Amino acid sequence: MVLVKITKPGLYPGLPEADYRSHHEWLSVSSAKKLLPPSCPAKYKATAGVEEHKPQFDVGKAFHAKVLGEGADVVVVDALDWRSKDAKDQRAAAYDAGRVPLLIADALLVDAMAQAVLDHDTAPHLFRNGAPEVSAFWIDPDTGVQCKARFDYLPDAPANGGRLIVPDLKSAVSADPSEFARAAARYGYLLQQVHYTKALQVLGVHSDPAFLFCVVEKEAPHLVNVGQFTTEADLLLSAAALDKALRLYRDCLAADHWPGWTGVTDLSLPTWALYQLEDIAS
């Protein structure tokens, strides 16, 4: 049941996550990415409004809540894994109640990851003097698409016209800059940066916010790295990709037509396969 119905653009601190997610008519960046290759509009339409429950998602939600002090309501299940009927029943009951189920080992992992962030020399300072879990709703000025985003943490406006620094928490296999950059490319994190930046610009919060990724590794010693993408080409191409997604969404919505793959497509081998074939043939 929707407790709060958003009807106009703005920032909405304290909006429950379930209410934020229920506003499917406002496009999030995670949904926008489903419109683009290797996905397509048909896949977006088939999964719109469907929430996936996966252990890695649950750990991520619990980790965010632990660091931010707000978010998922976690219930720890006294089990080594989810194979027993009792564990499965407890997990299902938690989901039904809107809570996040964690095994004991995962709860300990969340505690260790959160502590690593709090012990870092830079990361804790990014989550002060602001509000956690702030929802934003706005109208994209270029396409007219209703958009939404949910900031992990939105700092208060800086004094004396300083730059707004917006952090985003990520858990990763590796916090090494080059490895995380590869993960960012794979998961479209720069599209998120562009999307969230535009939210702040359109809503008049700040004209040029800085967006920092606070990355913590999932395995001990849970190394933490704070980094940002600043290369102009990276940001311009990501902005162009996001704009394409918004325009595609607008057109599909207007026509109520969500196409999959059509016609005959040209296929070509990836570069690594060509190198492999060259080695074989030489």
C-alpha positions in Angstrom: 0.0 0.0 0.0 1.3 3.4 -0.9 1.5 5.6 2.2 2.8 8.7 0.4 1.8 9.6 -3.2 4.3 11.8 -5.0 2.5 14.2 -7.4 5.1 16.9 -7.9 8.9 17.3 -8.2 11.0 17.9 -5.1 13.2 16.3 -2.5 11.6 14.0 -0.1 13.7 13.1 3.0 12.3 10.3 5.1 10.2 8.8 2.4 10.1 5.0 3.1 11.9 2.9 0.5 8.8 0.9 -0.3 6.9 4.1 -1.1 9.8 5.3 -3.3 9.9 2.0 -5.2 6.1 2.0 -5.6 6.2 5.1 -7.9 6.8 3.1 -11.1 5.7 5.9 -13.3 8.8 7.9 -12.3 11.9 6.4 -14.0 14.9 5.4 -11.9 18.4 5.0 -13.4 18.3 1.3 -12.7 15.2 1.1 -14.8 16.7 3.3 -17.5 19.6 1.0 -17.8 17.3 -1.9 -18.6 16.2 -0.1 -21.8 19.7 -0.1 -23.2 21.9 -2.9 -24.6 22.5 -5.6 -23.6 18.9 -5.3 -22.4 16.0 -3.8 -24.4 12.6 -2.2 -23.8 10.8 -5.6 -23.8 13.0 -6.7 -20.9 12.4 -3.5 -19.1 8.6 -3.8 -19.5 8.7 -7.5 -18.3 10.5 -6.6 -15.1 9.0 -3.2 -14.3 7.8 -3.1 -10.7 9.3 -6.6 -9.9 11.6 -6.6 -6.9 14.3 -9.2 -6.9 15.4 -10.9 -3.6 19.0 -12.0 -3.7 21.4 -12.5 -0.8 23.9 -10.0 -2.3 21.2 -7.4 -2.5 20.2 -8.1 1.1 23.8 -7.7 2.3 24.0 -4.4 0.3 20.9 -3.0 1.9 21.9 -4.0 5.4 25.4 -2.5 4.8 23.9 0.8 3.7 21.6 0.9 6.8 24.5 0.1 9.1 26.6 3.0 7.8 23.8 5.5 7.3 21.9 4.7 10.5 18.7 4.5 8.4 17.2 2.1 5.9 16.5 -1.6 5.8 15.0 -3.3 8.9 17.3 -6.3 9.3 16.4 -9.6 10.9 19.2 -12.1 11.6 18.3 -15.7 11.0 20.2 -18.2 13.2 21.3 -20.6 10.4 24.4 -21.4 8.5 22.6 -21.3 5.1 19.1 -21.1 3.6 18.7 -24.8 2.8 16.6 -25.8 5.8 12.8 -25.4 5.7 12.9 -23.3 8.9 15.5 -20.9 7.5 13.5 -20.6 4.2 10.3 -19.9 6.2 12.0 -17.2 8.3 13.4 -15.6 5.1 10.0 -15.6 3.5 8.4 -14.1 6.6 11.0 -11.4 6.6 10.3 -10.5 3.0 6.6 -10.5 3.6 7.1 -8.0 6.5 9.3 -5.8 4.4 12.4 -6.7 6.3 15.8 -7.9 5.1 16.8 -11.4 6.2 20.5 -12.1 6.9 22.3 -15.2 7.9 24.6 -14.8 11.0 27.7 -14.9 8.8 26.3 -12.2 6.5 25.4 -10.0 9.6 29.0 -10.3 10.8 30.2 -9.3 7.3 27.9 -6.3 7.3 29.3 -5.2 10.6 32.9 -5.6 9.5 32.3 -3.7 6.2 30.5 -0.8 8.0 33.3 -0.6 10.6 35.9 -0.4 7.8 34.1 2.6 6.3 33.8 4.3 9.7 37.6 3.7 10.4 38.7 5.2 7.0 40.5 8.5 7.0 38.1 10.2 4.5 34.8 8.2 4.1 33.1 9.0 7.5 33.4 12.8 6.8 31.3 12.4 3.7 28.3 11.2 5.8 28.0 14.2 8.1 25.8 17.3 8.2 23.1 16.0 6.0 20.3 13.4 5.6 20.4 9.7 4.6 18.1 8.1 2.1 16.7 11.2 0.4 14.4 10.6 -2.5 14.3 13.0 -5.4 11.6 13.4 -8.1 11.9 15.7 -11.1 10.9 16.2 -14.7 13.8 15.8 -17.2 13.8 19.2 -19.1 15.0 17.6 -22.4 12.5 14.8 -22.7 9.7 15.5 -20.3 10.2 12.1 -18.6 9.3 11.9 -14.9 12.5 10.8 -13.1 13.4 9.7 -9.6 16.5 8.9 -7.6 17.3 7.9 -4.0 20.5 9.4 -2.6 22.3 7.3 0.0 23.2 10.5 1.7 22.6 14.2 0.7 24.7 16.7 2.6 23.3 20.1 3.6 24.0 22.9 1.2 27.6 24.1 1.7 28.2 27.5 3.2 29.7 30.4 1.2 28.8 28.9 -2.1 31.1 25.9 -1.8 30.7 22.8 -3.8 28.2 20.1 -2.8 30.0 16.8 -2.3 27.6 13.8 -2.7 28.7 10.4 -1.6 27.5 7.0 -2.8 28.2 3.8 -1.0 29.3 0.7 -3.0 30.4 -2.7 -2.0 32.7 -4.4 -4.4 35.0 -7.4 -5.0 37.9 -4.9 -5.3 38.2 -1.3 -4.2 41.3 -0.9 -6.4 40.7 2.1 -8.6 41.3 0.3 -11.9 39.2 -2.8 -10.8 36.4 -0.6 -9.5 36.4 1.4 -12.8 35.8 -1.9 -14.6 32.9 -2.7 -12.3 31.6 0.8 -12.8 31.6 0.3 -16.6 29.9 -3.1 -16.2 27.1 -1.9 -13.9 26.6 1.5 -15.4 27.6 3.5 -12.3 28.5 6.6 -14.4 24.9 6.7 -15.7 23.9 6.8 -12.0 26.3 9.7 -11.5 24.8 11.6 -14.4 21.3 10.9 -13.4 21.8 12.0 -9.8 23.7 15.1 -10.8 20.9 16.1 -13.1 18.4 15.7 -10.2 20.3 18.2 -8.1 20.7 20.6 -11.0 17.0 20.5 -12.1 15.7 20.8 -8.6 18.0 23.8 -8.0 20.0 22.2 -5.2 23.4 22.8 -6.8 24.6 23.6 -10.3 27.8 21.5 -10.2 27.9 18.9 -7.4 30.8 16.5 -7.0 29.9 12.8 -6.9 32.1 10.5 -4.9 32.0 6.7 -4.8 32.8 5.3 -1.4 33.8 1.7 -2.1 34.4 -1.1 0.4 35.6 -4.6 -0.4 33.4 -7.5 0.5 36.3 -9.6 1.8 38.7 -9.0 4.8 40.4 -6.7 5.4 37.6 -4.7 3.7 39.7 -2.1 2.2 38.0 1.2 1.5 38.6 3.6 -1.4 36.9 7.0 -2.1 37.1 7.9 -5.8 35.4 10.0 -8.5 35.1 10.0 -12.2 36.1 13.3 -13.7 37.3 12.5 -17.3 35.1 14.6 -19.6 34.8 11.9 -22.3 33.5 9.4 -19.7 30.9 11.8 -18.4 29.8 13.0 -21.9 29.3 9.6 -23.3 27.4 8.4 -20.1 25.2 11.5 -20.4 24.5 10.7 -24.0 23.6 7.1 -23.2 21.3 8.2 -20.4 19.6 10.7 -22.7 19.1 7.9 -25.2 17.4 5.8 -22.5 15.1 8.6 -21.5 14.1 9.3 -25.1 13.5 5.7 -25.8 11.3 5.4 -22.6 9.3 8.5 -23.7 8.7 7.1 -27.2 7.8 3.6 -25.9 5.5 5.0 -23.3 3.7 7.2 -25.8 3.2 4.3 -28.3 2.7 1.7 -25.6 5.1 -0.4 -27.6 8.1 -2.1 -25.9 10.2 -3.8 -28.6 12.7 -6.6 -28.2 15.3 -7.5 -30.9 13.8 -7.0 -34.4 14.9 -7.9 -37.9 18.3 -9.5 -38.6 21.3 -8.1 -36.7 25.0 -8.1 -37.7 27.1 -10.2 -35.4 30.9 -10.0 -34.9 33.3 -11.6 -32.6 34.8 -9.7 -29.7 38.3 -8.5 -29.9 39.7 -11.1 -27.5 38.2 -13.9 -29.7 40.0 -12.5 -32.7 43.3 -12.5 -30.9 42.7 -16.1 -29.9 41.9 -17.1 -33.4 45.0 -15.3 -34.7 47.1 -17.3 -32.3 45.5 -20.6 -33.3 45.8 -19.8 -37.0 49.5 -18.7 -36.8 
